[in-house]
């Protein structure tokens, strides 16, 4: 799993870029990210390849259904290594 995943486009608004940067930073440090920016979650999800979504990265909402909050989790067997502000690699531990 050495593919670099870049989760931003040139036309992405600045607010969404900040949220995407925060998501990547949280994933690198904690192996999970919590955000309320649904546009950033959709964009992040769109750029993550399907095989990673099925086996490595989990997109979920809290059990108590807090409005507007999403949780992105990386399975414990894997870690995120940042390769730039908006790009990263997924590596096995």
KEBA-435270 format. One record per residue: residue in three letters; residue number from 1; x negated, y negated, z negated of N, C-alpha, C, O in turn. Coordinates in steps of 0.2 Angstrom, whole numbers, plus 5000, padded with zeros to 4 digits. Each point is the difference from the previous one (the first is absolute). Layout:
BEGIN
(r ALA,NUM,(X,Y,Z),(X,Y,Z),(X,Y,Z),(X,Y,Z))
...
This chain:
BEGIN
(r UNK,1,(4996,5006,5000),(5004,4994,5000),(4996,4994,5000),(4999,4996,4995))
(r UNK,2,(4998,5002,5011),(4995,4995,5000),(5003,4994,5004),(4996,4996,5002))
(r UNK,3,(5010,5004,5000),(5003,4995,5005),(5001,4994,4996),(5002,5000,4994))
(r UNK,4,(4996,4994,5008),(5001,4994,4997),(5007,4998,5002),(5002,4999,5006))
(r UNK,5,(5002,4999,4989),(5007,4998,5001),(5000,4992,4999),(4999,4998,4994))
(r UNK,6,(5003,4998,5011),(5001,4993,4999),(5007,4999,5000),(5004,5002,5004))
(r UNK,7,(4999,4994,4991),(5007,4999,4998),(5002,4993,5002),(5005,4998,4997))
(r UNK,8,(4992,4999,5007),(5002,4993,5002),(5000,4998,5007),(4995,5003,5003))
(r UNK,9,(5009,4993,5000),(5000,4998,5007),(4998,4993,5000),(5000,4996,4995))
(r UNK,10,(4998,5001,5011),(4998,4994,5000),(5006,4995,4999),(4998,4994,4997))
(r UNK,11,(5008,5008,5004),(5006,4995,5000),(5003,5001,4993),(5005,4997,4999))
(r UNK,12,(4992,5006,4996),(5003,5001,4993),(4999,4994,4996),(4995,4996,5000))
(r UNK,13,(5011,5002,4997),(5000,4993,4996),(4995,5001,4994),(4999,5005,4998))
(r UNK,14,(4999,4989,5000),(4995,5000,4995),(5003,5003,4993),(4996,5003,4997))
(r UNK,15,(5010,4996,5002),(5003,5003,4993),(5000,5007,5000),(4998,5003,4995))
(r UNK,16,(5003,5000,5011),(5000,5007,5001),(4993,5003,5000),(4998,5005,4997))
(r UNK,17,(4997,4991,5006),(4993,5002,4999),(4998,5000,4993),(4996,5005,4999))
(r UNK,18,(5006,4990,4997),(4998,5000,4993),(5002,5007,4997),(4997,5003,4996))
(r UNK,19,(5010,4998,5005),(5003,5006,4997),(4996,5007,5002),(4999,5004,4996))
(r UNK,20,(4999,4996,5011),(4997,5006,5002),(4993,5000,4997),(4998,5006,4998))
(r UNK,21,(4999,4989,5001),(4993,5000,4997),(5001,5002,4993),(4995,5004,4997))
(r UNK,22,(5010,4994,4999),(5001,5002,4993),(5002,5008,5000),(4997,5003,4996))
(r UNK,23,(5006,4999,5009),(5002,5007,5000),(4994,5004,5001),(4999,5005,4996))
(r UNK,24,(4996,4994,5009),(4994,5003,5001),(4996,5000,4994),(4997,5005,4998))
(r UNK,25,(5002,4989,4999),(4996,4999,4993),(5003,5005,4995),(4996,5003,4996))
(r UNK,26,(5010,4997,5003),(5003,5004,4994),(4999,5007,5002),(4999,5004,4995))
(r UNK,27,(5002,4998,5011),(4999,5007,5002),(4993,5002,4999),(4998,5006,4997))
(r UNK,28,(4997,4990,5004),(4993,5002,4999),(4998,5000,4993),(4997,5005,4998))
(r UNK,29,(5006,4991,4997),(4998,5000,4993),(5004,5005,4996),(4998,5004,4996))
(r UNK,30,(5009,4997,5006),(5005,5004,4996),(5002,5006,5003),(5003,5004,4996))
(r UNK,31,(4996,4997,5010),(5003,5005,5004),(5008,4999,5001),(5003,5005,5002))
(r UNK,32,(5000,4990,4996),(5007,4998,5001),(5000,4992,5001),(4996,4997,4997))
(r UNK,33,(5010,5001,5006),(5001,4993,5001),(5007,4999,4998),(5005,5004,5003))
(r UNK,34,(4997,4990,4994),(5007,4998,4999),(5001,4993,5003),(4996,4996,4999))
(r UNK,35,(5009,5004,5005),(5001,4993,5004),(5008,4999,5001),(5004,5005,5000))
(r UNK,36,(4997,4989,5000),(5007,4998,5002),(5001,4997,5007),(5006,4998,5001))
(r UNK,37,(4989,5002,5002),(5000,4997,5007),(5002,5006,5005),(4995,5004,5002))
(r UNK,38,(5011,4997,5000),(5002,5005,5004),(4997,5000,5007),(4999,5005,5003))
(r UNK,39,(5000,4989,5000),(4997,4999,5006),(4993,5003,5000),(4998,5003,5005))
(r UNK,40,(4998,4996,4990),(4994,5003,4999),(5000,5007,5000),(4996,5004,5003))
(r UNK,41,(5009,4999,4993),(5000,5007,5000),(5002,5003,5006),(4997,5005,5002))
(r UNK,42,(5008,4992,5002),(5002,5003,5007),(4994,5000,5005),(4998,5004,5003))
(r UNK,43,(4998,4990,4996),(4994,4999,5005),(4995,5005,4998),(4997,5004,5004))
(r UNK,44,(5001,4997,4989),(4996,5005,4998),(5002,5007,5002),(4995,5004,5003))
(r UNK,45,(5011,4998,4996),(5002,5006,5002),(5000,5001,5008),(4998,5006,5002))
(r UNK,46,(5003,4989,5002),(5000,5001,5007),(4993,5002,5002),(4999,5003,5005))
(r UNK,47,(4995,4994,4992),(4994,5001,5002),(4996,5006,4997),(4995,5002,5003))
(r UNK,48,(5008,5001,4992),(4997,5006,4997),(5002,5006,5005),(5006,5001,5001))
(r UNK,49,(4990,5003,5001),(5001,5006,5005),(5005,5005,4996),(5000,5000,4994))
(r UNK,50,(5004,5003,5010),(5005,5005,4997),(4997,5005,4996),(5003,5002,4995))
(r UNK,51,(4991,5001,5007),(4997,5005,4996),(4998,4998,4993),(5000,5004,4996))
(r UNK,52,(4998,4990,5004),(4999,4997,4993),(5006,4999,4996),(5000,5001,4994))
(r UNK,53,(5005,4997,5009),(5007,4999,4996),(5002,5006,4998),(5003,5000,4994))
(r UNK,54,(4997,5006,5009),(5002,5006,4998),(4996,5003,4995),(5003,5004,4995))
(r UNK,55,(4990,4996,5005),(4996,5003,4996),(4996,4996,4994),(4998,5003,4995))
(r UNK,56,(5002,4991,5006),(4995,4996,4996),(5003,4994,4997),(4999,4999,4994))
(r UNK,57,(5005,4997,5009),(5003,4994,4998),(5007,5001,4999),(5004,5002,5004))
(r UNK,58,(4999,4996,4990),(5007,5001,4998),(5003,4993,4999),(4997,4996,4997))
(r UNK,59,(5008,5002,5007),(5004,4994,5000),(5006,5002,4995),(5004,5004,5002))
(r UNK,60,(4998,4992,4993),(5006,5001,4996),(5002,4994,4997),(4997,4995,5000))
(r UNK,61,(5009,5006,4997),(5004,4995,4996),(5000,5002,4993),(5001,5006,4999))
(r UNK,62,(4999,4990,4996),(5001,5002,4993),(5007,5004,4999),(5005,4998,5004))
(r UNK,63,(4995,5006,4991),(5006,5004,4999),(5006,4996,4997),(5005,5002,5002))
(r UNK,64,(4993,4992,4995),(5006,4996,4998),(5002,4995,5005),(5004,4996,4999))
(r UNK,65,(4993,5005,5007),(5002,4996,5006),(5000,4993,4999),(5005,4996,5001))
(r UNK,66,(4989,5001,4996),(4999,4993,4999),(5000,4997,5007),(4997,5002,5005))
(r UNK,67,(5007,4993,4996),(5001,4997,5007),(4994,4997,5002),(4997,4996,4997))
(r UNK,68,(5001,5006,5010),(4994,4997,5003),(4993,5002,4998),(4996,4996,5001))
(r UNK,69,(5004,5009,4995),(4993,5003,4998),(4999,5006,5003),(5004,5005,5001))
(r UNK,70,(4990,4996,5002),(4997,5006,5003),(4994,5002,4997),(4996,4996,4998))
(r UNK,71,(5002,5011,5002),(4994,5002,4997),(4997,5005,5006),(5003,5004,5003))
(r UNK,72,(4991,4994,4998),(4996,5004,5005),(4994,5004,4996),(4997,4997,4996))
(r UNK,73,(5003,5009,5004),(4996,5005,4996),(4995,5004,5005),(5003,5002,5005))
(r UNK,74,(4991,4998,4993),(4995,5005,5003),(5000,5006,4996),(4999,5000,4994))
(r UNK,75,(5002,5006,5009),(4999,5006,4996),(4994,5001,4996),(4995,4997,5003))
(r UNK,76,(5005,5006,4991),(4994,5000,4996),(4993,5003,5003),(4995,4999,4998))
(r UNK,77,(5006,5005,5007),(4995,5003,5004),(4996,4996,5004),(4995,5002,5003))
(r UNK,78,(5007,4992,4998),(4998,4995,5005),(4998,4993,4997),(5003,4999,4995))
(r UNK,79,(4993,4998,5008),(4998,4993,4998),(5000,4995,5006),(4999,5003,5006))
(r UNK,80,(5002,4991,4993),(5000,4995,5005),(4993,4996,5000),(4998,4998,4995))
(r UNK,81,(4999,5002,5011),(4994,4996,5000),(5001,4994,5005),(5001,5001,5006))
(r UNK,82,(4998,4993,4991),(5002,4994,5004),(4994,4999,5006),(4994,5001,4998))
(r UNK,83,(5008,4997,5008),(4995,4999,5005),(5001,4993,5003),(4997,4998,5004))
(r UNK,84,(5007,4998,4992),(5001,4993,5002),(5006,4997,4996),(5002,5004,4996))
(r UNK,85,(5000,4990,5005),(5006,4998,4996),(5006,5004,5001),(5004,5001,4995))
(r UNK,86,(4997,5001,5011),(5007,5003,5002),(4999,5007,5003),(5005,5003,5002))
(r UNK,87,(4989,5000,4997),(4999,5007,5003),(4996,5004,4994),(4997,4998,4996))
(r UNK,88,(5005,5009,5005),(4997,5004,4995),(4999,5007,5003),(5003,5002,5006))
(r UNK,89,(4994,5003,4991),(4999,5007,5002),(5003,5004,4994),(5000,4997,4994))
(r UNK,90,(5003,5008,5007),(5002,5005,4995),(4995,5006,5000),(4998,5003,5005))
(r UNK,91,(4999,4998,4989),(4995,5005,4999),(5002,5005,4995),(5004,4998,4995))
(r UNK,92,(4995,5008,5005),(5001,5005,4995),(4995,4999,4995),(4994,4998,5001))
(r UNK,93,(5008,5004,4992),(4996,4999,4995),(4995,5006,5000),(4996,5000,4995))
